[in-house]
Amino acid sequence: MFARPIRVKSNTAIKGSDRRKLKADLSTAFPSLSADELSELVPNKEELNVVKIYAHKGDAVTLYVLHKNPLFFELEKRLYPTVYVLWRYPALLPTFMTWPPVLQKMVGGADLMLPGVVVPSSGLPDVKHGDYCSVTLVNNRAPVAVGTAAVSTGEMHSLGMKGRGVCVLHTYMDHLWAFGDKSGPPSLPNAECDGQEEYEEEYEVNEMEMEEEEVVEKCVEEEQCPGETVTDQACSGVDALSLAEQEEEKGDNEEEDGNQDDQKMPQETMDALLLQCFLHALKSKVKKSELPLLTSTFLRNHMFACCPSGKQIDIKKSSYKKLSKFLQAMQKQHNLVRMKELTKGVESIVEVDWKNRQLRSFHVPEETEGEVAPVQDEGEGTSLYHPPEITTMYSVSSRLEPLFLDVQKRKGTILQPAEVKHLVTEYVKKNELVDENNKNYVTVDPILCDCLLERSEYQEIGSLKWDDLFSRSEEGRPPTASSGR
């Protein structure tokens, strides 16, 4: 849940009545905590902060922070301890053990699957579906993940220890952990793991016989609901790294095969293909109404679509190696586009020079049937692969919900980019918010203020440019460089 950056909405000191209520709620949720332990976690005189945040998918979460460390987080009116609390009270929750390589997958947003659970001599903890539980690593009782049981203990056995075991919400090294002092887990030897050496040796042998990814994938499942569609994946792409950066990370982790017989496309040819697809996309695909446009979306939805049949774009095989470097070259050397970081670490194309001589002189190539690459006959019933069509969509977050209430668009409603701009435009016109002196600006009313501005901007920004208004509406948060006045 906290695999990607979080956004802080507010940070205030807790009130006396809320402090008492929190202590009572914790006593109910975790009855094993003694009165003294509750007083240590929720002291009467020390400052305790209530921090309201938004997770990357728009979920509203409340943190309770003591000495700069988040101790508990509240999600949908249910309190969960963080790893900072569990390191002090490791027996607070029922615990499932797994292997160390699984941790990195859980940090990336994966759930713990039953094949990855190490069953101790005492057996699995007795849990019901939805019960609190934590995850530890072999030979250390210090929990590294917090979540809920996906099924009961009885169902785990009846399923043959296959399927999802723990729905992971928070892990050591995720962004909620990074909100604190970033300390590491203590070393707490596990007496029940004294006999685990044989298992570890067997695990190491299996790891030599199988690829590590195959071993770990049996232990975890990526954070994606069964009914999640390609559109849902696109919605979450706003906060994701660019495709090129993901490809780079993947490429860095792959070992070189040493096979020199593989035929590789020369860099010059790939550079030419990139430029052709880039110009083709700008001339026939990108519309001014789409700007600002995420560079990853531009590559995925436009450049890939302009690639001739039988050829494939592979930035790693070009002289640029990264999408960002290629686009920077297009900006500096050819003056075709202008890029900007509207959100930290995520670049967008904010301007296209459609009057550029090179772009105007470019002729869109005509696709012919003869260009289709031959497909090897792999037997009867083999059909050509058709890649999925990925469409950028937006989901109404809880913060933006008041802006769309008049048109009955509640939290979670999926909207196309054009719909977002249309609804925002209609809201501005209906409430007569267009600046009379300069129609390029929109006056910020109380609803726009709450939905689109940070608290620090309330007194500074009274109006926004149209493009900034649309950008904030689509992203659910203001860009780093504001164009308001």
C-alpha positions in Angstrom: 0.0 0.0 0.0 2.9 2.3 0.7 5.2 1.0 -2.0 5.0 4.4 -3.7 5.3 8.0 -2.3 2.6 9.3 0.0 1.2 12.8 0.1 0.8 14.6 3.5 -2.5 16.5 3.8 -2.1 17.7 7.4 0.0 17.3 10.5 -1.4 18.4 13.9 -0.9 17.7 17.6 -3.5 15.3 19.0 -6.1 16.7 21.4 -6.6 15.4 24.9 -10.0 13.8 24.1 -8.6 12.2 21.0 -5.6 10.9 22.9 -7.9 9.1 25.4 -10.0 7.7 22.5 -6.9 6.4 20.7 -5.7 4.6 23.9 -9.2 3.0 24.3 -9.3 2.0 20.6 -5.9 0.4 20.9 -6.9 -1.5 24.0 -9.9 -2.9 22.2 -8.0 -3.7 19.0 -4.9 -5.2 20.8 -6.1 -6.6 24.2 -2.7 -8.2 24.8 -1.2 -4.8 25.5 -1.0 -4.0 29.2 -1.8 -0.6 30.7 1.9 0.2 31.0 2.6 -0.7 27.4 -0.4 1.5 26.2 1.0 4.4 28.3 4.4 3.9 26.6 2.8 4.0 23.1 0.4 6.8 23.9 2.0 8.9 26.7 -0.1 11.5 28.4 2.4 14.4 28.4 4.6 13.8 25.3 3.6 15.3 22.0 1.8 12.9 19.7 1.0 14.0 16.2 -1.9 13.1 13.9 -0.8 13.1 10.3 -3.4 12.7 7.5 -2.0 11.3 4.3 -3.0 10.0 0.9 -1.5 6.8 -0.4 -0.6 6.6 -4.1 -4.0 5.2 -5.0 -5.9 7.9 -3.2 -6.7 6.0 0.0 -7.0 8.4 3.0 -4.9 7.2 5.9 -4.3 8.6 9.4 -1.0 8.2 11.1 -0.2 8.5 14.8 3.3 9.7 15.2 5.5 9.8 18.3 9.1 11.0 18.3 8.9 11.3 14.5 8.1 7.6 14.1 4.7 6.5 12.9 3.4 4.0 15.5 -0.1 3.2 14.1 -2.0 3.9 10.9 -5.7 4.0 10.5 -7.3 2.7 7.3 -11.1 2.5 6.9 -11.6 3.0 10.7 -9.2 0.1 11.6 -5.9 0.6 13.4 -2.8 -1.2 12.3 0.7 -1.2 14.1 3.7 -0.2 12.1 7.0 -2.1 12.1 8.3 0.4 14.6 5.8 -0.8 17.2 6.2 -4.5 16.3 9.9 -4.3 16.8 9.2 -3.3 20.4 6.4 -5.9 20.8 7.1 -8.6 18.3 4.4 -10.9 19.8 1.6 -8.4 19.4 0.2 -10.1 16.2 0.1 -13.7 14.9 3.2 -14.2 12.8 4.0 -16.0 9.6 7.6 -16.7 8.6 9.1 -16.5 5.1 12.5 -16.5 3.3 14.7 -13.3 3.1 14.5 -12.9 -0.7 10.7 -12.6 -0.4 11.0 -9.3 1.5 12.1 -7.2 -1.5 9.0 -8.4 -3.4 6.7 -7.4 -0.6 8.3 -4.0 -0.4 7.4 -3.6 -4.0 3.7 -4.2 -3.2 3.4 -8.0 -3.4 1.3 -10.2 -1.0 2.7 -13.2 0.7 1.6 -16.5 -0.9 1.3 -19.7 1.0 4.1 -21.6 -0.8 6.5 -19.0 0.7 5.3 -19.5 4.3 7.8 -21.5 6.4 5.8 -23.7 8.8 7.6 -24.0 12.2 7.5 -27.0 14.4 4.7 -25.5 16.5 2.6 -25.1 13.4 0.9 -22.1 11.8 -0.8 -19.4 14.0 -4.6 -19.7 14.5 -6.1 -16.9 12.4 -9.4 -16.2 10.7 -10.0 -14.4 7.5 -9.2 -10.7 7.9 -7.3 -11.0 11.2 -4.2 -8.9 11.9 -1.0 -10.7 11.2 2.7 -9.9 10.7 5.5 -11.5 8.6 9.0 -12.3 9.9 12.0 -13.7 8.2 13.7 -17.0 9.1 15.9 -16.7 12.2 14.7 -13.3 13.2 11.5 -12.6 15.2 11.5 -8.9 14.3 8.5 -8.5 11.9 9.1 -6.9 8.5 5.5 -6.7 7.2 2.0 -6.0 8.5 -1.2 -7.1 6.9 -4.3 -9.3 7.2 -4.9 -13.0 6.8 -6.3 -13.7 3.3 -7.9 -17.0 4.5 -8.2 -18.8 7.9 -5.6 -21.3 9.1 -8.0 -24.2 8.4 -8.4 -23.0 4.8 -4.7 -22.7 4.4 -4.3 -26.4 5.2 -7.3 -27.4 3.1 -5.9 -25.5 0.1 -2.6 -27.5 0.4 -0.7 -24.3 1.3 -1.4 -22.8 -2.1 -2.8 -19.4 -2.9 -2.7 -16.1 -1.1 -1.7 -16.2 2.6 -1.3 -12.6 3.8 -2.6 -9.4 2.3 0.4 -7.1 2.9 -0.4 -3.4 3.8 2.9 -2.1 5.1 6.5 -3.3 5.1 10.0 -2.5 6.4 11.6 -0.1 3.8 8.4 1.1 2.3 7.4 4.8 2.2 5.5 4.6 5.6 8.7 3.2 7.2 10.7 6.0 5.5 8.3 8.6 7.1 10.0 7.7 10.4 13.7 7.6 11.4 14.5 4.7 8.9 16.0 2.5 11.6 16.5 -1.2 10.9 14.9 -4.2 12.5 16.6 -5.5 15.7 18.1 -9.0 15.8 15.7 -11.2 17.7 16.7 -14.9 17.5 13.9 -17.3 17.0 14.2 -20.5 19.1 11.8 -22.3 16.9 14.2 -21.8 13.9 17.1 -23.6 15.4 16.2 -26.6 13.2 15.7 -24.5 10.1 19.3 -25.0 8.9 18.2 -28.0 6.9 15.4 -26.0 5.3 17.9 -23.2 4.4 20.3 -25.7 2.8 17.4 -27.2 0.8 16.3 -23.7 -0.2 19.8 -22.8 -1.4 20.0 -26.0 -3.5 16.6 -25.3 -5.0 17.7 -21.8 -5.7 20.7 -23.1 -7.7 18.5 -25.5 -9.7 15.8 -22.8 -10.4 16.0 -19.1 -11.4 15.7 -16.9 -8.3 12.7 -15.1 -9.8 10.8 -18.5 -10.2 11.5 -19.3 -6.5 10.4 -15.9 -5.3 7.3 -15.6 -7.5 5.9 -18.8 -5.9 6.2 -17.0 -2.5 4.5 -13.7 -3.5 1.9 -12.3 -5.7 2.0 -8.8 -7.1 -0.4 -6.2 -5.8 -3.2 -6.5 -8.4 -6.8 -7.6 -7.9 -8.1 -10.4 -10.1 -10.6 -8.1 -11.7 -8.0 -5.3 -12.4 -8.1 -4.3 -16.0 -5.5 -2.8 -18.3 -7.3 0.5 -17.7 -6.8 0.3 -14.0 -3.1 -0.2 -14.5 -3.0 2.9 -16.7 -4.7 4.9 -14.0 -1.9 4.1 -11.5 0.7 4.9 -14.1 0.6 8.6 -13.3 2.7 8.1 -10.2 4.9 5.3 -11.8 8.4 5.5 -13.1 8.6 5.9 -16.9 8.7 2.7 -18.9 12.2 3.4 -20.0 13.4 3.6 -16.4 11.7 0.3 -15.6 13.3 -1.3 -18.6 16.7 0.1 -17.4 16.2 -1.4 -13.9 15.2 -4.7 -15.4 18.2 -4.6 -17.8 20.6 -3.8 -14.9 19.5 -6.9 -13.0 19.9 -9.3 -15.9 23.2 -11.2 -16.3 25.0 -11.1 -19.6 24.6 -14.4 -21.4 27.9 -14.0 -23.2 26.3 -15.3 -26.4 27.9 -13.2 -29.2 25.9 -14.9 -31.9 22.8 -12.9 -31.2 22.1 -10.4 -34.0 21.5 -6.9 -32.6 20.1 -3.9 -34.5 22.8 -1.3 -34.9 22.5 1.8 -32.8 22.2 4.0 -35.8 19.2 2.0 -37.2 17.5 2.1 -33.8 18.2 5.9 -33.5 16.6 6.4 -36.9 13.6 4.3 -35.9 13.1 6.3 -32.7 13.2 9.6 -34.6 10.8 8.3 -37.2 8.3 7.1 -34.6 8.8 10.3 -32.6 8.0 12.6 -35.6 5.2 10.3 -36.7 3.6 10.4 -33.2 3.9 14.2 -33.0 2.4 14.8 -36.4 -0.5 12.4 -36.4 -1.2 11.2 -32.9 -0.6 13.9 -30.2 -3.2 16.6 -29.9 -2.7 20.0 -28.2 -5.6 19.2 -25.8 -3.6 16.2 -24.4 -0.7 18.4 -23.1 0.8 18.2 -20.6 1.5 14.5 -21.6 3.5 12.1 -19.4 6.6 10.9 -21.3 5.8 7.3 -20.4 2.3 7.7 -21.8 3.7 9.3 -25.0 6.0 6.3 -25.5 3.4 3.7 -24.6 0.4 5.1 -26.4 1.9 7.0 -29.3 5.4 6.1 -30.3 4.7 2.3 -30.0 1.6 2.8 -32.1 3.7 4.5 -34.9 6.3 1.7 -35.1 6.2 0.0 -38.5 5.1 -3.6 -38.6 7.9 -6.1 -38.3 10.0 -3.6 -36.2 10.2 -3.0 -32.5 11.3 0.0 -30.5 14.0 -0.9 -28.0 15.5 2.2 -26.4 18.3 0.1 -24.7 19.6 -0.7 -28.2 19.8 2.9 -29.2 22.7 5.3 -28.4 20.4 7.1 -26.0 19.7 4.1 -23.7 17.0 6.0 -21.8 13.7 7.7 -23.0 14.6 10.8 -21.0 17.9 11.2 -22.8 16.2 10.8 -26.2 13.6 13.4 -25.4 16.2 15.8 -24.1 18.0 15.5 -27.4 14.8 16.2 -29.2 14.4 19.3 -27.0 17.9 20.7 -27.2 19.1 19.7 -30.6 15.8 19.8 -32.6 13.7 22.2 -30.5 10.7 20.0 -31.2 9.3 19.7 -27.7 9.7 21.2 -24.2 9.7 19.0 -21.2 9.1 19.8 -17.5 8.9 17.9 -14.2 5.3 18.6 -13.1 5.7 16.1 -10.3 8.9 15.1 -8.7 10.8 12.5 -10.8 8.1 12.3 -13.4 8.6 14.3 -16.7 5.9 15.5 -19.0 5.9 17.0 -22.5 4.3 20.4 -21.9 4.8 22.0 -25.3 5.2 20.9 -29.0 6.5 23.1 -31.8 4.2 22.0 -34.6 5.6 24.8 -36.8 9.1 23.2 -36.6 10.5 22.8 -40.1 11.7 19.3 -39.6 8.3 18.2 -38.2 6.4 20.0 -41.1 8.5 18.3 -43.7 8.2 14.9 -42.3 6.0 12.5 -44.3 4.0 9.9 -42.4 5.0 6.5 -43.9 2.2 4.4 -45.4 1.8 1.0 -43.9 1.9 -1.8 -46.4 1.0 -5.5 -46.0 4.5 -6.4 -47.2 6.0 -4.9 -44.1 4.4 -7.4 -41.8 7.1 -9.5 -40.2 6.9 -13.3 -41.0 5.8 -15.4 -38.1 7.4 -18.8 -37.5 5.0 -21.7 -37.8 4.7 -23.1 -34.3 2.0 -25.6 -35.2 -1.7 -25.4 -36.0 -3.8 -22.9 -34.2 -1.0 -20.4 -33.8 -2.2 -16.8 -34.3 -0.5 -13.5 -34.5 0.1 -11.7 -31.2 -2.0 -8.5 -30.9 -0.7 -6.3 -28.0 -3.3 -4.9 -25.6 -4.6 -1.5 -26.2 -3.7 0.7 -23.3 -5.8 3.8 -22.6 -5.0 6.5 -20.1 -7.9 7.0 -17.7 -8.3 8.9 -14.4 -10.0 7.9 -11.2 -11.8 10.4 -9.0 -10.0 10.6 -5.7 -11.5 11.5 -2.3 -9.8 14.9 -2.5 -11.3 15.8 -5.9 -14.7 14.3 -5.2 -16.3 17.7 -4.2 -15.3 19.1 -7.6 -17.4 16.5 -9.4 -20.3 16.1 -7.0 -22.7 18.2 -9.1 -22.4 15.7 -12.0 -22.7 12.6 -9.7 -19.1 11.5 -10.1 -18.2 9.9 -6.8 -14.9 8.6 -5.5 -13.5 5.8 -7.7 -15.4 6.9 -10.9 -13.3 6.3 -14.0 -13.0 9.2 -16.4 -11.3 9.8 -19.7 -8.9 12.7 -20.0 -11.3 14.6 -22.2 -14.1 14.0 -19.7 -12.0 15.5 -16.9 -11.3 18.7 -18.9 -15.0 19.0 -20.0 -16.3 18.6 -16.5 -13.8 21.1 -15.0 -14.7 23.6 -17.8 -18.4 23.2 -17.2 -17.8 23.8 -13.4 -15.9 27.0 -14.2 -18.5 28.3 -16.6 -21.4 27.3 -14.3 -19.9 29.2 -11.4 -18.7 32.1 -13.5 -15.1 31.7 -12.4 -13.3 32.9 -15.6 -11.3 36.1 -14.8 -13.0 39.1 -16.4 -9.8 40.9 -17.0 -7.8 38.0 -18.4 -9.7 35.0 -19.7 -6.6 32.9 -19.6 -7.0 32.7 -15.8 -9.7 31.1 -13.6 -10.6 32.4 -10.2 -10.1 29.9 -7.4 -13.3 29.4 -5.4 -13.4 27.6 -2.0 -14.0 24.2 -3.7 -11.1 24.6 -6.1 -9.0 25.8 -3.3 -9.6 22.6 -1.2 -9.3 20.3 -4.1 -6.4 21.7 -6.0 -4.2 23.8 -3.7 -1.8 22.8 -1.0 -2.3 24.4 2.4 0.8 26.6 1.9 -0.8 28.0 -1.3 -4.1 29.1 0.2 -3.0 32.7 0.8 -0.7 32.9 -2.3 -2.8 31.8 -5.2 -6.1 33.4 -6.1 -6.3 32.2 -9.8 -4.9 29.6 -12.0 -4.1 29.3 -15.7 -6.4 26.9 -17.6 -3.6 24.4 -18.4 -2.5 24.5 -14.7 -6.1 24.0 -13.6 -6.4 20.9 -15.9 -3.1 19.5 -14.8 -3.9 19.8 -11.2 -7.4 18.2 -11.8 -5.9 15.2 -13.6 -3.1 14.6 -11.1 -5.0 15.3 -7.9 -2.1 17.5 -6.6 -0.4 20.7 -7.7 2.8 20.6 -9.9 6.1 21.7 -8.3 6.2 24.9 -10.3 2.9 26.7 -9.9 1.6 29.0 -12.7 -1.0 30.7 -10.4 -1.0 34.3 -9.3 
